[in-house]
Amino acid sequence: MSDSSKRWPGEREETFPDVFNIKAMPPQAADKKPGQLPEETIRQFFEKGYVVVESFFSKEDLQACRDAIDILVDDLANMLHRGGKIKNLHKDQDLFHRLTLLEQDFPGANILLHKLGRLPQAFRNLWSHPELLNVVEQLIGPDIMGHPVWNLRTKTPQNEATTVPWHQDSAYLDNASYEVLQVTAWIPLLHATRDNGCMEVVSGGHLKGKVATHTCCWGDTWYVMLGEQEMARTLDVDLDKDVVLCEVPYGGMLLINNMIPHRSLPNVSDEIRWSLDLRWQRPDKDVGFYGMKRGVLMRTRNSPHLAIDWDSFDSVDRAVQAKKTMGSLQTEEDQDQFETTIQGPWMKKWEMVHTNRHTDKLDEGKLTWHKS
């Protein structure tokens, strides 16, 4: 039962509709740059909060990402084997099945990979791809910074840790993000369908420019959750009409903003649904990750071909900084490379209505989190 008499740090009365609605749409140039989308598609992003682009990336771009993930999975398997955690490396399995078997042998293997935070060159190339940045320019203008929160989604079949409940992205981020438009490209590395756990969004749920009240944590995960009644009441949406299933073909992407409610469905297929979350915002709105990590500048109006400083960006490990900031209990297990729990400052933004092995690692003496 939620304590309605108490205001949680993530709650904020102010709303910022004009940051996210059609008034925020930059002027669209008549002459399109390579990769740029039709104006009506960009308009939908601001009016509905999302847009599915069915065909955008080349097979070569995405295959390079698949190959990079293959290496990450192989490195993980070897680490688990050296540590005596598994006996079988499952080298005979392909990208869409190997991690599932590793997960069966060592529950939490997918979490280890999710929290690894290693940014392979193929991911860098995709994130800063000139044609993709041309699209981002249509959404936020010519000055573009990559947001420090990016993710590789390791969605193994029938796994609670990879099924994300209803939420708004800003519920995980600085409160300052409530008044900053952040663009996310959700890029599946195979055809994303209902069966393998594609995304659902609540069309128009961004229009009030408000973060609804979330709670923590969902099931045996580190995820915050947005109740459907709270969503309908606070964001003026009709879940019978406004929920949209976003199946995305291989080579396409889903574009969303940080205010639209969304979730991922369970993966009931027999294949892993790999995907990437990549985010951008304007550099003058440099809302990072609770002061722990800044974004990476990718393009400016005066320097459209900027040399990106990836080394500085990679020098800060977001997961390590989050754990330190949370005052996690520093046991020997916490220092273990095989630790499969996740903690982060979003856990202290919202009421803790359910505890689990992830929340149990928080330092109970430091459960207060002040607004950013």
GUVO-503765 format. One record per residue (C-alpha): residue in three letters; x, y, z; residue number from 0. Coordinates in steps of 0.001 Angstrom, whole numbers. Layout:
<rs>
+------+---------+---------+---------+-----+
: type :      px :      py :      pz : seq :
+------+---------+---------+---------+-----+
:  Ala :       X :       Y :       Z : NUM :
...
+------+---------+---------+---------+-----+
</rs>
This chain:
<rs>
+------+---------+---------+---------+-----+
: type :      px :      py :      pz : seq :
+------+---------+---------+---------+-----+
:  Met :       0 :       0 :       0 :   0 :
:  Ser :    1423 :    3348 :   -1050 :   1 :
:  Asp :    1906 :    6036 :    1618 :   2 :
:  Ser :       6 :    8888 :     -51 :   3 :
:  Ser :     859 :   11355 :    2739 :   4 :
:  Lys :    4562 :   11343 :    1872 :   5 :
:  Arg :    6192 :   12955 :   -1111 :   6 :
:  Trp :    8929 :   10817 :   -2636 :   7 :
:  Pro :   12030 :   12432 :   -4167 :   8 :
:  Gly :   10963 :   11506 :   -7701 :   9 :
:  Glu :    7630 :   13295 :   -7405 :  10 :
:  Arg :    7334 :   16770 :   -8856 :  11 :
:  Glu :    4255 :   18911 :   -9340 :  12 :
:  Glu :    5534 :   20967 :  -12289 :  13 :
:  Thr :    4715 :   19838 :  -15791 :  14 :
:  Phe :    6608 :   20619 :  -19010 :  15 :
:  Pro :    4299 :   19755 :  -21903 :  16 :
:  Asp :    5887 :   22145 :  -24394 :  17 :
:  Val :    9254 :   20395 :  -23993 :  18 :
:  Phe :    7773 :   17203 :  -25445 :  19 :
:  Asn :    4773 :   18098 :  -27608 :  20 :
:  Ile :    4571 :   19492 :  -31134 :  21 :
:  Lys :    5778 :   22922 :  -29950 :  22 :
:  Ala :    9199 :   21338 :  -29358 :  23 :
:  Met :    9552 :   20175 :  -32960 :  24 :
:  Pro :   12496 :   21980 :  -34599 :  25 :
:  Pro :   11964 :   23614 :  -38005 :  26 :
:  Gln :   12332 :   20985 :  -40695 :  27 :
:  Ala :   14560 :   21805 :  -43639 :  28 :
:  Ala :   13114 :   21400 :  -47132 :  29 :
:  Asp :   16293 :   19699 :  -48326 :  30 :
:  Lys :   16688 :   16456 :  -46453 :  31 :
:  Lys :   20082 :   15180 :  -45353 :  32 :
:  Pro :   20869 :   11491 :  -45947 :  33 :
:  Gly :   18696 :    9266 :  -43756 :  34 :
:  Gln :   16333 :   11988 :  -42615 :  35 :
:  Leu :   12668 :   11105 :  -42226 :  36 :
:  Pro :    9553 :   12701 :  -43758 :  37 :
:  Glu :    8147 :   15632 :  -41832 :  38 :
:  Glu :    4926 :   13751 :  -41032 :  39 :
:  Thr :    6994 :   11023 :  -39365 :  40 :
:  Ile :    8802 :   13582 :  -37208 :  41 :
:  Arg :    5455 :   15179 :  -36397 :  42 :
:  Gln :    4153 :   11841 :  -35144 :  43 :
:  Phe :    7111 :   11595 :  -32757 :  44 :
:  Phe :    5989 :   14796 :  -31056 :  45 :
:  Glu :    2244 :   14222 :  -31286 :  46 :
:  Lys :    2170 :   10576 :  -30180 :  47 :
:  Gly :    5523 :   10228 :  -28428 :  48 :
:  Tyr :    6872 :    7431 :  -30602 :  49 :
:  Val :    7465 :    6347 :  -34179 :  50 :
:  Val :    8440 :    3011 :  -35711 :  51 :
:  Val :   10923 :    3348 :  -38566 :  52 :
:  Glu :   10636 :      28 :  -40365 :  53 :
:  Ser :   13776 :     229 :  -42457 :  54 :
:  Phe :   16840 :    2297 :  -41629 :  55 :
:  Phe :   20066 :     381 :  -40898 :  56 :
:  Ser :   22109 :   -1641 :  -43333 :  57 :
:  Lys :   22665 :   -5336 :  -42698 :  58 :
:  Glu :   26388 :   -4588 :  -42470 :  59 :
:  Asp :   25861 :   -2063 :  -39637 :  60 :
:  Leu :   23767 :   -4493 :  -37610 :  61 :
:  Gln :   25894 :   -7541 :  -38381 :  62 :
:  Ala :   28879 :   -5696 :  -36932 :  63 :
:  Cys :   26882 :   -5270 :  -33706 :  64 :
:  Arg :   25906 :   -8942 :  -33731 :  65 :
:  Asp :   29559 :   -9901 :  -34170 :  66 :
:  Ala :   30529 :   -7637 :  -31257 :  67 :
:  Ile :   27919 :   -9271 :  -29029 :  68 :
:  Asp :   29224 :  -12692 :  -30037 :  69 :
:  Ile :   32600 :  -11654 :  -28639 :  70 :
:  Leu :   31024 :  -10310 :  -25438 :  71 :
:  Val :   29139 :  -13571 :  -24905 :  72 :
:  Asp :   32278 :  -15597 :  -25572 :  73 :
:  Asp :   34239 :  -13480 :  -23087 :  74 :
:  Leu :   31475 :  -13982 :  -20511 :  75 :
:  Ala :   31442 :  -17749 :  -21070 :  76 :
:  Asn :   35205 :  -17936 :  -20632 :  77 :
:  Met :   35046 :  -15822 :  -17466 :  78 :
:  Leu :   32376 :  -18108 :  -15986 :  79 :
:  His :   34383 :  -21180 :  -16974 :  80 :
:  Arg :   37624 :  -19869 :  -15473 :  81 :
:  Gly :   35734 :  -19043 :  -12295 :  82 :
:  Gly :   34405 :  -22567 :  -12004 :  83 :
:  Lys :   30815 :  -21403 :  -12447 :  84 :
:  Ile :   30090 :  -23457 :  -15581 :  85 :
:  Lys :   31483 :  -26616 :  -17148 :  86 :
:  Asn :   30233 :  -26201 :  -20718 :  87 :
:  Leu :   31164 :  -23161 :  -22842 :  88 :
:  His :   28376 :  -23987 :  -25351 :  89 :
:  Lys :   30615 :  -22920 :  -28221 :  90 :
:  Asp :   28418 :  -24885 :  -30640 :  91 :
:  Gln :   25504 :  -22486 :  -30070 :  92 :
:  Asp :   24746 :  -19348 :  -32078 :  93 :
:  Leu :   24153 :  -15788 :  -30885 :  94 :
:  Phe :   20441 :  -16337 :  -30357 :  95 :
:  His :   20755 :  -19419 :  -28126 :  96 :
:  Arg :   24158 :  -19491 :  -26396 :  97 :
:  Leu :   23439 :  -17034 :  -23571 :  98 :
:  Thr :   20217 :  -18914 :  -22768 :  99 :
:  Leu :   22239 :  -22053 :  -22031 : 100 :
:  Leu :   24821 :  -20080 :  -20053 : 101 :
:  Glu :   21933 :  -18601 :  -18067 : 102 :
:  Gln :   20627 :  -22083 :  -17314 : 103 :
:  Asp :   24055 :  -23139 :  -16063 : 104 :
:  Phe :   24662 :  -19919 :  -14103 : 105 :
:  Pro :   21451 :  -17985 :  -13334 : 106 :
:  Gly :   22165 :  -14294 :  -13730 : 107 :
:  Ala :   24593 :  -14642 :  -16635 : 108 :
:  Asn :   22390 :  -12320 :  -18672 : 109 :
:  Ile :   22540 :   -9739 :  -15860 : 110 :
:  Leu :   26341 :   -9899 :  -15849 : 111 :
:  Leu :   26332 :   -9089 :  -19539 : 112 :
:  His :   23695 :   -6365 :  -19176 : 113 :
:  Lys :   25700 :   -4545 :  -16497 : 114 :
:  Leu :   29073 :   -5012 :  -18214 : 115 :
:  Gly :   28948 :   -1559 :  -19775 : 116 :
:  Arg :   31570 :   -2288 :  -22425 : 117 :
:  Leu :   31035 :    -197 :  -25555 : 118 :
:  Pro :   32406 :   -2085 :  -28580 : 119 :
:  Gln :   33456 :    -127 :  -31645 : 120 :
:  Ala :   30440 :   -1423 :  -33580 : 121 :
:  Phe :   28119 :      94 :  -30950 : 122 :
:  Arg :   30009 :    3386 :  -31123 : 123 :
:  Asn :   29714 :    3397 :  -34905 : 124 :
:  Leu :   25964 :    2814 :  -34756 : 125 :
:  Trp :   25363 :    5395 :  -32021 : 126 :
:  Ser :   27229 :    8090 :  -33932 : 127 :
:  His :   26238 :    6974 :  -37442 : 128 :
:  Pro :   25944 :   10162 :  -39549 : 129 :
:  Glu :   22536 :    9236 :  -40950 : 130 :
:  Leu :   21193 :    8379 :  -37504 : 131 :
:  Leu :   22484 :   11697 :  -36142 : 132 :
:  Asn :   20755 :   13390 :  -39071 : 133 :
:  Val :   17473 :   11947 :  -37767 : 134 :
:  Val :   18268 :   13005 :  -34201 : 135 :
:  Glu :   18940 :   16504 :  -35584 : 136 :
:  Gln :   15346 :   16560 :  -36841 : 137 :
:  Leu :   14191 :   15915 :  -33258 : 138 :
:  Ile :   16476 :   18089 :  -31099 : 139 :
:  Gly :   18457 :   20279 :  -33498 : 140 :
:  Pro :   22068 :   20248 :  -34755 : 141 :
:  Asp :   23796 :   20172 :  -31343 : 142 :
:  Ile :   23797 :   16554 :  -30171 : 143 :
:  Met :   25186 :   14797 :  -27115 : 144 :
:  Gly :   24958 :   11064 :  -26475 : 145 :
:  His :   23343 :   10438 :  -23090 : 146 :
:  Pro :   25437 :    8370 :  -20633 : 147 :
:  Val :   22670 :    5791 :  -20179 : 148 :
:  Trp :   22831 :    3299 :  -23026 : 149 :
:  Asn :   21995 :    -400 :  -22740 : 150 :
:  Leu :   22545 :   -3750 :  -24386 : 151 :
:  Arg :   19368 :   -5763 :  -23742 : 152 :
:  Thr :   20043 :   -9459 :  -23165 : 153 :
:  Lys :   16453 :  -10678 :  -23428 : 154 :
:  Thr :   16716 :  -14412 :  -22895 : 155 :
:  Pro :   13430 :  -16362 :  -23141 : 156 :
:  Gln :   11080 :  -16552 :  -20167 : 157 :
:  Asn :   13298 :  -14428 :  -17945 : 158 :
:  Glu :   11896 :  -11949 :  -15434 : 159 :
:  Ala :   15107 :   -9937 :  -15335 : 160 :
:  Thr :   14675 :   -8986 :  -18999 : 161 :
:  Thr :   10950 :   -8192 :  -18924 : 162 :
:  Val :   10579 :   -4515 :  -18054 : 163 :
:  Pro :    7269 :   -3258 :  -16576 : 164 :
:  Trp :    5461 :     -15 :  -17463 : 165 :
:  His :    7635 :    3018 :  -16776 : 166 :
:  Gln :    8768 :    6388 :  -18073 : 167 :
:  Asp :   12503 :    6645 :  -18673 : 168 :
:  Ser :   12820 :    9809 :  -16575 : 169 :
:  Ala :   11683 :    7764 :  -13571 : 170 :
:  Tyr :   15199 :    6254 :  -13661 : 171 :
:  Leu :   17052 :    9506 :  -14329 : 172 :
:  Asp :   17836 :   12827 :  -12669 : 173 :
:  Asn :   14769 :   14881 :  -11770 : 174 :
:  Ala :   16315 :   17514 :  -14026 : 175 :
:  Ser :   15489 :   15218 :  -16967 : 176 :
:  Tyr :   11801 :   16010 :  -16418 : 177 :
:  Glu :   12270 :   19223 :  -18379 : 178 :
:  Val :   14679 :   17970 :  -21055 : 179 :
:  Leu :   13732 :   16154 :  -24255 : 180 :
:  Gln :   15811 :   13004 :  -24557 : 181 :
:  Val :   15510 :   10833 :  -27649 : 182 :
:  Thr :   15916 :    7061 :  -27488 : 183 :
:  Ala :   16408 :    4729 :  -30444 : 184 :
:  Trp :   15458 :    1166 :  -29550 : 185 :
:  Ile :   17239 :   -1016 :  -32103 : 186 :
:  Pro :   16470 :   -4751 :  -32204 : 187 :
:  Leu :   19083 :   -7060 :  -33666 : 188 :
:  Leu :   16463 :   -9354 :  -35156 : 189 :
:  His :   12802 :   -8883 :  -36102 : 190 :
:  Ala :   11156 :   -7806 :  -32824 : 191 :
:  Thr :    7699 :   -9345 :  -32406 : 192 :
:  Arg :    5145 :   -9888 :  -29682 : 193 :
:  Asp :    6448 :  -13431 :  -29172 : 194 :
:  Asn :   10060 :  -12413 :  -28552 : 195 :
:  Gly :    9137 :   -9513 :  -26309 : 196 :
:  Cys :    8918 :   -6344 :  -28363 : 197 :
:  Met :    7927 :   -3017 :  -26837 : 198 :
:  Glu :    4528 :   -1532 :  -26110 : 199 :
:  Val :    4014 :    2219 :  -25713 : 200 :
:  Val :    1137 :    4344 :  -24463 : 201 :
:  Ser :     463 :    6755 :  -27308 : 202 :
:  Gly :     117 :   10341 :  -26077 : 203 :
:  Gly :    1285 :    9513 :  -22567 : 204 :
:  His :    4017 :   12151 :  -22895 : 205 :
:  Leu :    1717 :   15077 :  -23642 : 206 :
:  Lys :    1271 :   16299 :  -20062 : 207 :
:  Gly :    5046 :   16563 :  -19719 : 208 :
:  Lys :    4846 :   14908 :  -16321 : 209 :
:  Val :    6451 :   11939 :  -14604 : 210 :
:  Ala :    3796 :    9902 :  -12812 : 211 :
:  Thr :    4487 :    8278 :   -9441 : 212 :
:  His :    6449 :    5037 :   -9769 : 213 :
:  Thr :    7274 :    2453 :   -7115 : 214 :
:  Cys :   10192 :      86 :   -6536 : 215 :
:  Cys :   11005 :   -2669 :   -7186 : 216 :
:  Trp :    9224 :   -5055 :   -9564 : 217 :
:  Gly :    9429 :   -8782 :   -8856 : 218 :
:  Asp :   12973 :  -10019 :   -8376 : 219 :
:  Thr :   14420 :   -7101 :  -10360 : 220 :
:  Trp :   15854 :   -3612 :  -10003 : 221 :
:  Tyr :   13069 :   -2064 :  -12110 : 222 :
:  Val :   10703 :     666 :  -11011 : 223 :
:  Met :    7077 :     242 :  -12027 : 224 :
:  Leu :    4216 :    2510 :  -13056 : 225 :
:  Gly :     781 :    1230 :  -12087 : 226 :
:  Glu :   -1892 :    1342 :  -14766 : 227 :
:  Gln :   -4386 :    3185 :  -12565 : 228 :
:  Glu :   -1759 :    5782 :  -11656 : 229 :
:  Met :    -838 :    6136 :  -15321 : 230 :
:  Ala :   -4432 :    6647 :  -16431 : 231 :
:  Arg :   -5187 :    9094 :  -13604 : 232 :
:  Thr :   -2029 :   11202 :  -13843 : 233 :
:  Leu :   -1273 :   11141 :  -17571 : 234 :
:  Asp :   -4851 :   11216 :  -18930 : 235 :
:  Val :   -4486 :    8090 :  -21055 : 236 :
:  Asp :   -6942 :    5326 :  -21889 : 237 :
:  Leu :   -5140 :    2007 :  -21733 : 238 :
:  Asp :   -7934 :     317 :  -23673 : 239 :
:  Lys :   -7248 :    2592 :  -26649 : 240 :
:  Asp :   -3781 :    4062 :  -26327 : 241 :
:  Val :   -1526 :    1012 :  -25889 : 242 :
:  Val :     370 :     337 :  -29126 : 243 :
:  Leu :    2315 :   -2835 :  -29908 : 244 :
:  Cys :    5573 :   -1835 :  -31612 : 245 :
:  Glu :    6858 :   -4724 :  -33674 : 246 :
:  Val :   10056 :   -3623 :  -35419 : 247 :
:  Pro :   11562 :   -5364 :  -38462 : 248 :
:  Tyr :   15258 :   -6200 :  -38505 : 249 :
:  Gly :   16927 :   -3055 :  -39833 : 250 :
:  Gly :   14361 :    -744 :  -38248 : 251 :
:  Met :   14093 :    1114 :  -34960 : 252 :
:  Leu :   11595 :    2513 :  -32481 : 253 :
:  Leu :   12074 :    6172 :  -31543 : 254 :
:  Ile :   10623 :    7351 :  -28219 : 255 :
:  Asn :   11099 :   10200 :  -25773 : 256 :
:  Asn :   11821 :   10027 :  -22042 : 257 :
:  Met :    8214 :   10824 :  -21003 : 258 :
:  Ile :    6180 :    8239 :  -22904 : 259 :
:  Pro :    5183 :    5194 :  -20816 : 260 :
:  His :    6413 :    1934 :  -22289 : 261 :
:  Arg :    7261 :   -1643 :  -21376 : 262 :
:  Ser :    8753 :   -4766 :  -22911 : 263 :
:  Leu :    6699 :   -7934 :  -23160 : 264 :
:  Pro :    7889 :  -11378 :  -22039 : 265 :
:  Asn :    9991 :  -13306 :  -24520 : 266 :
:  Val :    8023 :  -16505 :  -25104 : 267 :
:  Ser :   10035 :  -17539 :  -28178 : 268 :
:  Asp :   13042 :  -19866 :  -28154 : 269 :
:  Glu :   15490 :  -17164 :  -29287 : 270 :
:  Ile :   17225 :  -14312 :  -27484 : 271 :
:  Arg :   15888 :  -10910 :  -28497 : 272 :
:  Trp :   19009 :   -8738 :  -28510 : 273 :
:  Ser :   18547 :   -4979 :  -28744 : 274 :
:  Leu :   20322 :   -1686 :  -28073 : 275 :
:  Asp :   19022 :    1453 :  -26342 : 276 :
:  Leu :   20865 :    4551 :  -27575 : 277 :
:  Arg :   20016 :    8050 :  -26319 : 278 :
:  Trp :   20717 :   11683 :  -27172 : 279 :
:  Gln :   19963 :   15167 :  -25878 : 280 :
:  Arg :   21123 :   18719 :  -26502 : 281 :
:  Pro :   24560 :   19533 :  -24997 : 282 :
:  Asp :   23243 :   22692 :  -23347 : 283 :
:  Lys :   20795 :   20440 :  -21449 : 284 :
:  Asp :   23546 :   18212 :  -20113 : 285 :
:  Val :   21526 :   16093 :  -17737 : 286 :
:  Gly :   23747 :   13130 :  -17103 : 287 :
:  Phe :   23345 :   10299 :  -14633 : 288 :
:  Tyr :   23068 :   11822 :  -11136 : 289 :
:  Gly :   26352 :   13635 :  -11606 : 290 :
:  Met :   28187 :   10321 :  -11979 : 291 :
:  Lys :   28778 :   10363 :  -15699 : 292 :
:  Arg :   28455 :   12985 :  -18412 : 293 :
:  Gly :   27329 :   12445 :  -21948 : 294 :
:  Val :   29532 :   12270 :  -25015 : 295 :
:  Leu :   29464 :   15164 :  -27492 : 296 :
:  Met :   28769 :   13894 :  -31010 : 297 :
:  Arg :   27938 :   16883 :  -33175 : 298 :
:  Thr :   27516 :   20646 :  -33023 : 299 :
:  Arg :   26120 :   23201 :  -35418 : 300 :
:  Asn :   29642 :   24453 :  -36124 : 301 :
:  Ser :   31333 :   21031 :  -36009 : 302 :
:  Pro :   29071 :   18522 :  -37754 : 303 :
:  His :   32004 :   16113 :  -38182 : 304 :
:  Leu :   33321 :   16326 :  -34636 : 305 :
:  Ala :   36000 :   13864 :  -33475 : 306 :
:  Ile :   34193 :   12073 :  -30640 : 307 :
:  Asp :   36123 :   11661 :  -27381 : 308 :
:  Trp :   35156 :    8062 :  -26630 : 309 :
:  Asp :   38123 :    7514 :  -24303 : 310 :
:  Ser :   36897 :   10073 :  -21759 : 311 :
:  Phe :   33391 :    8668 :  -21966 : 312 :
:  Asp :   34597 :    5093 :  -21423 : 313 :
:  Ser :   36825 :    6069 :  -18509 : 314 :
:  Val :   33828 :    6247 :  -16158 : 315 :
:  Asp :   31974 :    3000 :  -15390 : 316 :
:  Arg :   28338 :    3951 :  -14766 : 317 :
:  Ala :   27491 :     746 :  -12891 : 318 :
:  Val :   30449 :    1069 :  -10509 : 319 :
:  Gln :   29647 :    4717 :   -9795 : 320 :
:  Ala :   25990 :    3895 :   -9171 : 321 :
:  Lys :   26922 :    1185 :   -6691 : 322 :
:  Lys :   29213 :    3570 :   -4808 : 323 :
:  Thr :   26619 :    6318 :   -4743 : 324 :
:  Met :   23963 :    3961 :   -3427 : 325 :
:  Gly :   26081 :    3053 :    -414 : 326 :
:  Ser :   25711 :    -619 :   -1285 : 327 :
:  Leu :   26762 :   -2984 :    1455 : 328 :
:  Gln :   30403 :   -3658 :     701 : 329 :
:  Thr :   30636 :   -7363 :    1315 : 330 :
:  Glu :   33150 :   -9671 :    -310 : 331 :
:  Glu :   30367 :  -10802 :   -2628 : 332 :
:  Asp :   29805 :   -7231 :   -3799 : 333 :
:  Gln :   33363 :   -7150 :   -5094 : 334 :
:  Asp :   32853 :  -10439 :   -6923 : 335 :
:  Gln :   32865 :  -10257 :  -10719 : 336 :
:  Phe :   30032 :  -12796 :  -10619 : 337 :
:  Glu :   27725 :  -10574 :   -8538 : 338 :
:  Thr :   24306 :  -10608 :  -10259 : 339 :
:  Thr :   22487 :   -7841 :   -8406 : 340 :
:  Ile :   22026 :   -4262 :   -9591 : 341 :
:  Gln :   21547 :   -1114 :   -7502 : 342 :
:  Gly :   21076 :    2466 :   -8636 : 343 :
:  Pro :   19885 :    5869 :   -7409 : 344 :
:  Trp :   16471 :    5439 :   -9042 : 345 :
:  Met :   15717 :    2995 :   -6204 : 346 :
:  Lys :   15742 :    5904 :   -3769 : 347 :
:  Lys :   13532 :    8172 :   -5866 : 348 :
:  Trp :   10405 :    6131 :   -5246 : 349 :
:  Glu :    8584 :    4299 :   -2488 : 350 :
:  Met :   10003 :     839 :   -1837 : 351 :
:  Val :    6904 :   -1366 :   -1961 : 352 :
:  His :    8684 :   -4634 :   -2640 : 353 :
:  Thr :   12123 :   -5825 :   -1594 : 354 :
:  Asn :   14270 :   -8522 :   -3146 : 355 :
:  Arg :   17893 :   -9605 :   -3475 : 356 :
:  His :   18748 :   -6408 :   -5391 : 357 :
:  Thr :   17288 :   -4040 :   -2803 : 358 :
:  Asp :   18697 :   -6136 :      38 : 359 :
:  Lys :   22173 :   -4962 :    -995 : 360 :
:  Leu :   21328 :   -1328 :    -266 : 361 :
:  Asp :   22800 :     217 :    2854 : 362 :
:  Glu :   19717 :     684 :    5043 : 363 :
:  Gly :   21402 :    3577 :    6768 : 364 :
:  Lys :   21570 :    5553 :    3534 : 365 :
:  Leu :   18120 :    5149 :    2050 : 366 :
:  Thr :   17504 :    8882 :    1604 : 367 :
:  Trp :   18016 :   10282 :   -1887 : 368 :
:  His :   17752 :   14034 :   -2448 : 369 :
:  Lys :   16447 :   15643 :   -5598 : 370 :
:  Ser :   18980 :   16329 :   -8294 : 371 :
+------+---------+---------+---------+-----+
</rs>
